[in-house]
Amino acid sequence: MSFRVLFRQMSSVAANRSIEGPIAQRITTKIHSTFPDLSHFAIFNDSYKHSGHHGIQDAENKIESHFRLEIVSGLFQGKPLPARHRMVYKTLQDELNDGVHALQLITRTPEEHAKKQNQ
């Protein structure tokens, strides 16, 4: 199995940008087990971009509330975008119920990803 995980983190990264928190780690683990043929996976914690927004101000979880995921898997083959996103939402339902406010998703097949990389 070949996959690449991109980390946007250094030791001095603020907690609300970290991808080493418990929710980010659960997301990473679940994506890897649901999509065992991953050829690309990246997770970004974008919570810092939303810390002052209405609706998040009173939330318990402000540090791991907004994530952006890039997932490339053959399991998306032949599925329209809404079906792909439902697959991811189903996988991460516990995290969505546990304080993740938003997921931004890029879901591609390996062929779509290769084509995008060559543009």
Beta strands, then each sheet from edge to edge (+ up, - down):
strand 1: 5-6
strand 2: 40-45
strand 3: 66-72
strand 4: 102-108
sheet 1: 1+ 2+ 3- 4-
end
